[in-house]
């Protein structure tokens, strides 16, 4: 599968998977999760935002993307901070070996 087709497939998974619904026994990944795995680039965030707007996912957009509400608000105010937000999540994961849960 080409990289662009794979990216579109991942966006579609994120778009149509409900928050608690499982896909092949695993929770549907968020944008942040996919970036941290190296499966999509940070520049693909706008595709995920568009997918959220076009879909019917019951999660908030911040949850859909994998951000806390504060992180999402920060990114909306200052889009250039995306790299910093992702680096912080990457460091936290490396330090703890875990994802930080998204809280509403």
Secondary structure, DSSP 8 states (H G I E B T S, - for coil): --HHHHHHHHHHHHHH--SS-EETTEE---HHHHHHHTSS-GGGHHHHHHHHHHS---S-HHHHHT--HHHHHHHHH-GGGHHHHHHHHHHHHHHHSS------
